[in-house]
Amino acid sequence: MKVGTGRTQLYAALKTCSEHWEQTRALWRDAVAGDFEETVMAPLRDDVGAVLHAIDRLGVVLGTMERECA
């Protein structure tokens, strides 16, 4: 699997998860929902965002390496 393929799949999974959460959140309005948002969804978005950024940086490094070794 290429780096770009994994990145695309991860981004799509986060987008799908976020969309489902927004639909659920529209109906689930108690303290537990707020806690879930704070302890699960927000850290998930942050962590996946950091991973996507790292994948982007890795892609640049790998691209440079391929060009220099070719």
GUPAVO-429792 format. One record per residue: residue number from 1; x, y, z of N, C-alpha, C in turn; residue in one letter. Coordinates in Angstrom, 3 decimals, always signed. Layout:
<fitors>
<k: NUM; nu: X; nv: Y; nw: Z; cau: X; cav: Y; caw: Z; cu: X; cv: Y; cw: Z; r: A> .
...
</fitors>
This chain:
<fitors>
<k: 1; nu: +0.843; nv: -1.175; nw: +0.000; cau: +0.000; cav: +0.000; caw: +0.000; cu: +0.890; cv: +1.240; cw: +0.000; r: M> .
<k: 2; nu: +0.585; nv: +2.155; nw: -0.863; cau: +1.341; cav: +3.404; caw: -0.913; cu: +0.890; cv: +4.332; cw: +0.217; r: K> .
<k: 3; nu: +1.758; nv: +5.253; nw: +0.573; cau: +1.474; cav: +6.186; caw: +1.667; cu: +0.202; cv: +6.978; cw: +1.364; r: V> .
<k: 4; nu: +0.058; nv: +7.418; nw: +0.140; cau: -1.111; cav: +8.214; caw: -0.243; cu: -2.411; cv: +7.449; cw: -0.115; r: G> .
<k: 5; nu: -2.372; nv: +6.166; nw: -0.414; cau: -3.572; cav: +5.332; caw: -0.311; cu: -4.018; cv: +5.215; cw: +1.142; r: T> .
<k: 6; nu: -3.076; nv: +4.941; nw: +2.018; cau: -3.402; cav: +4.852; caw: +3.443; cu: -3.912; cv: +6.163; cw: +3.991; r: G> .
<k: 7; nu: -3.313; nv: +7.264; nw: +3.535; cau: -3.744; cav: +8.585; caw: +3.988; cu: -5.183; cv: +8.845; cw: +3.556; r: R> .
<k: 8; nu: -5.474; nv: +8.516; nw: +2.310; cau: -6.822; cav: +8.718; caw: +1.782; cu: -7.840; cv: +7.898; cw: +2.558; r: T> .
<k: 9; nu: -7.498; nv: +6.655; nw: +2.845; cau: -8.410; cav: +5.794; caw: +3.592; cu: -8.628; cv: +6.303; cw: +5.016; r: Q> .
<k: 10; nu: -7.565; nv: +6.751; nw: +5.659; cau: -7.681; cav: +7.274; caw: +7.016; cu: -8.531; cv: +8.539; cw: +7.041; r: L> .
<k: 11; nu: -8.291; nv: +9.442; nw: +6.102; cau: -9.068; cav: +10.675; caw: +6.031; cu: -10.549; cv: +10.364; cw: +5.791; r: Y> .
<k: 12; nu: -10.830; nv: +9.437; nw: +4.870; cau: -12.213; cav: +9.065; caw: +4.577; cu: -12.885; cv: +8.448; cw: +5.804; r: A> .
<k: 13; nu: -12.148; nv: +7.624; nw: +6.542; cau: -12.713; cav: +7.002; caw: +7.747; cu: -13.040; cv: +8.058; cw: +8.802; r: A> .
<k: 14; nu: -12.140; nv: +9.020; nw: +8.980; cau: -12.410; cav: +10.089; caw: +9.945; cu: -13.615; cv: +10.912; cw: +9.511; r: L> .
<k: 15; nu: -13.701; nv: +11.213; nw: +8.235; cau: -14.836; cav: +11.992; caw: +7.723; cu: -16.152; cv: +11.242; cw: +7.961; r: K> .
<k: 16; nu: -16.164; nv: +9.956; nw: +7.656; cau: -17.367; cav: +9.144; caw: +7.874; cu: -17.728; cv: +9.094; cw: +9.355; r: T> .
<k: 17; nu: -16.740; nv: +8.870; nw: +10.187; cau: -16.971; cav: +8.819; caw: +11.628; cu: -17.530; cv: +10.147; cw: +12.140; r: C> .
<k: 18; nu: -16.946; nv: +11.243; nw: +11.689; cau: -17.399; cav: +12.572; caw: +12.116; cu: -18.826; cv: +12.845; cw: +11.651; r: S> .
<k: 19; nu: -19.148; nv: +12.441; nw: +10.433; cau: -20.507; cav: +12.639; caw: +9.923; cu: -21.517; cv: +11.843; cw: +10.743; r: E> .
<k: 20; nu: -21.177; nv: +10.607; nw: +11.054; cau: -22.079; cav: +9.783; caw: +11.875; cu: -22.219; cv: +10.372; cw: +13.274; r: H> .
<k: 21; nu: -21.121; nv: +10.862; nw: +13.814; cau: -21.188; cav: +11.467; caw: +15.144; cu: -22.082; cv: +12.704; cw: +15.127; r: W> .
<k: 22; nu: -21.971; nv: +13.538; nw: +14.114; cau: -22.799; cav: +14.746; caw: +14.029; cu: -24.280; cv: +14.379; cw: +13.947; r: E> .
<k: 23; nu: -24.606; nv: +13.336; nw: +13.211; cau: -26.000; cav: +12.878; caw: +13.133; cu: -26.476; cv: +12.372; cw: +14.489; r: Q> .
<k: 24; nu: -25.610; nv: +11.636; nw: +15.157; cau: -25.959; cav: +11.118; caw: +16.485; cu: -26.073; cv: +12.252; cw: +17.487; r: T> .
<k: 25; nu: -25.135; nv: +13.187; nw: +17.422; cau: -25.096; cav: +14.303; caw: +18.379; cu: -26.339; cv: +15.175; cw: +18.279; r: R> .
<k: 26; nu: -26.928; nv: +15.249; nw: +17.092; cau: -28.145; cav: +16.033; caw: +16.920; cu: -29.302; cv: +15.467; cw: +17.746; r: A> .
<k: 27; nu: -29.246; nv: +14.176; nw: +18.039; cau: -30.311; cav: +13.526; caw: +18.798; cu: -29.929; cv: +13.223; cw: +20.243; r: L> .
<k: 28; nu: -28.661; nv: +13.140; nw: +20.504; cau: -28.155; cav: +12.744; caw: +21.822; cu: -27.614; cv: +13.990; cw: +22.505; r: W> .
<k: 29; nu: -28.373; nv: +14.527; nw: +23.442; cau: -28.034; cav: +15.835; caw: +24.010; cu: -27.895; cv: +15.836; cw: +25.528; r: R> .
<k: 30; nu: -27.377; nv: +14.791; nw: +26.084; cau: -27.208; cav: +14.783; caw: +27.531; cu: -25.735; cv: +14.932; cw: +27.904; r: D> .
<k: 31; nu: -25.460; nv: +14.847; nw: +29.190; cau: -24.096; cav: +15.029; caw: +29.677; cu: -23.155; cv: +13.939; cw: +29.168; r: A> .
<k: 32; nu: -23.670; nv: +12.748; nw: +28.991; cau: -22.839; cav: +11.649; caw: +28.505; cu: -22.377; cv: +11.938; cw: +27.077; r: V> .
<k: 33; nu: -23.253; nv: +12.514; nw: +26.268; cau: -22.877; cav: +12.875; caw: +24.895; cu: -21.767; cv: +13.919; cw: +24.904; r: A> .
<k: 34; nu: -21.889; nv: +14.888; nw: +25.780; cau: -20.840; cav: +15.907; caw: +25.907; cu: -19.524; cv: +15.299; cw: +26.351; r: G> .
<k: 35; nu: -19.603; nv: +14.360; nw: +27.270; cau: -18.402; cav: +13.681; caw: +27.736; cu: -17.773; cv: +12.857; cw: +26.610; r: D> .
<k: 36; nu: -18.613; nv: +12.188; nw: +25.828; cau: -18.119; cav: +11.403; caw: +24.695; cu: -17.426; cv: +12.312; cw: +23.684; r: F> .
<k: 37; nu: -18.021; nv: +13.445; nw: +23.415; cau: -17.407; cav: +14.417; caw: +22.497; cu: -16.035; cv: +14.844; cw: +23.009; r: E> .
<k: 38; nu: -15.980; nv: +15.129; nw: +24.297; cau: -14.745; cav: +15.643; caw: +24.899; cu: -13.658; cv: +14.582; cw: +25.051; r: E> .
<k: 39; nu: -14.053; nv: +13.374; nw: +25.419; cau: -13.042; cav: +12.356; caw: +25.731; cu: -12.730; cv: +11.403; cw: +24.576; r: T> .
<k: 40; nu: -13.629; nv: +11.339; nw: +23.586; cau: -13.409; cav: +10.412; caw: +22.475; cu: -13.254; cv: +11.149; cw: +21.148; r: V> .
<k: 41; nu: -14.266; nv: +11.907; nw: +20.771; cau: -14.272; cav: +12.487; caw: +19.422; cu: -13.224; cv: +13.581; cw: +19.239; r: M> .
<k: 42; nu: -13.119; nv: +14.488; nw: +20.162; cau: -12.136; cav: +15.572; caw: +20.013; cu: -10.704; cv: +15.024; cw: +19.976; r: A> .
<k: 43; nu: -10.331; nv: +14.136; nw: +20.907; cau: -8.975; cav: +13.573; caw: +20.813; cu: -8.768; cv: +12.754; cw: +19.531; r: P> .
<k: 44; nu: -9.801; nv: +12.054; nw: +19.085; cau: -9.685; cav: +11.280; caw: +17.849; cu: -9.382; cv: +12.200; cw: +16.671; r: L> .
<k: 45; nu: -10.133; nv: +13.288; nw: +16.564; cau: -9.896; cav: +14.244; caw: +15.476; cu: -8.475; cv: +14.820; cw: +15.565; r: R> .
<k: 46; nu: -8.064; nv: +15.177; nw: +16.767; cau: -6.711; cav: +15.729; caw: +16.946; cu: -5.637; cv: +14.708; cw: +16.570; r: D> .
<k: 47; nu: -5.803; nv: +13.489; nw: +17.057; cau: -4.800; cav: +12.450; caw: +16.792; cu: -4.735; cv: +12.097; cw: +15.309; r: D> .
<k: 48; nu: -5.884; nv: +11.941; nw: +14.681; cau: -5.886; cav: +11.611; caw: +13.252; cu: -5.321; cv: +12.782; cw: +12.451; r: V> .
<k: 49; nu: -5.635; nv: +14.003; nw: +12.849; cau: -5.054; cav: +15.159; caw: +12.179; cu: -3.539; cv: +15.158; cw: +12.270; r: G> .
<k: 50; nu: -3.019; nv: +14.811; nw: +13.434; cau: -1.564; cav: +14.743; caw: +13.613; cu: -0.963; cv: +13.631; cw: +12.756; r: A> .
<k: 51; nu: -1.645; nv: +12.507; nw: +12.676; cau: -1.152; cav: +11.399; caw: +11.854; cu: -1.173; cv: +11.788; cw: +10.378; r: V> .
<k: 52; nu: -2.239; nv: +12.446; nw: +9.936; cau: -2.307; cav: +12.883; caw: +8.537; cu: -1.167; cv: +13.851; cw: +8.220; r: L> .
<k: 53; nu: -0.884; nv: +14.746; nw: +9.135; cau: +0.225; cav: +15.680; caw: +8.948; cu: +1.558; cv: +14.924; cw: +8.852; r: H> .
<k: 54; nu: +1.739; nv: +13.938; nw: +9.722; cau: +2.971; cav: +13.141; caw: +9.699; cu: +3.082; cv: +12.350; cw: +8.395; r: A> .
<k: 55; nu: +1.975; nv: +11.818; nw: +7.924; cau: +1.986; cav: +11.086; caw: +6.649; cu: +2.381; cv: +12.025; cw: +5.515; r: I> .
<k: 56; nu: +1.863; nv: +13.247; nw: +5.540; cau: +2.226; cav: +14.223; caw: +4.510; cu: +3.730; cv: +14.499; cw: +4.534; r: D> .
<k: 57; nu: +4.273; nv: +14.686; nw: +5.717; cau: +5.714; cav: +14.935; caw: +5.844; cu: +6.521; cv: +13.721; cw: +5.380; r: R> .
<k: 58; nu: +6.054; nv: +12.535; nw: +5.751; cau: +6.719; cav: +11.308; caw: +5.340; cu: +6.697; cv: +11.172; cw: +3.819; r: L> .
<k: 59; nu: +5.595; nv: +11.533; nw: +3.206; cau: +5.491; cav: +11.477; caw: +1.749; cu: +6.527; cv: +12.356; cw: +1.070; r: G> .
<k: 60; nu: +6.754; nv: +13.544; nw: +1.638; cau: +7.773; cav: +14.443; caw: +1.094; cu: +9.160; cv: +13.815; cw: +1.214; r: V> .
<k: 61; nu: +9.452; nv: +13.264; nw: +2.373; cau: +10.762; cav: +12.639; caw: +2.601; cu: +10.952; cv: +11.448; cw: +1.667; r: V> .
<k: 62; nu: +9.940; nv: +10.607; nw: +1.544; cau: +10.059; cav: +9.440; caw: +0.669; cu: +10.204; cv: +9.854; cw: -0.794; r: L> .
<k: 63; nu: +9.482; nv: +10.895; nw: -1.188; cau: +9.607; cav: +11.396; caw: -2.554; cu: +11.017; cv: +11.899; cw: -2.834; r: G> .
<k: 64; nu: +11.573; nv: +12.623; nw: -1.906; cau: +12.958; cav: +13.113; caw: -2.036; cu: +13.918; cv: +11.939; cw: -2.118; r: T> .
<k: 65; nu: +13.720; nv: +10.968; nw: -1.275; cau: +14.590; cav: +9.807; caw: -1.256; cu: +14.515; cv: +9.051; cw: -2.584; r: M> .
<k: 66; nu: +13.331; nv: +8.878; nw: -3.108; cau: +13.188; cav: +8.180; caw: -4.398; cu: +13.907; cv: +8.926; cw: -5.515; r: E> .
<k: 67; nu: +13.766; nv: +10.240; nw: -5.550; cau: +14.423; cav: +11.032; caw: -6.585; cu: +15.933; cv: +10.964; cw: -6.458; r: R> .
<k: 68; nu: +16.436; nv: +11.030; nw: -5.244; cau: +17.871; cav: +11.022; caw: -5.031; cu: +18.499; cv: +9.647; cw: -5.252; r: E> .
<k: 69; nu: +17.737; nv: +8.611; nw: -5.098; cau: +18.278; cav: +7.257; caw: -5.255; cu: +18.036; cv: +6.689; cw: -6.656; r: C> .
<k: 70; nu: +17.331; nv: +7.419; nw: -7.471; cau: +17.008; cav: +6.913; caw: -8.819; cu: +18.145; cv: +7.113; cw: -9.785; r: A> .
</fitors>
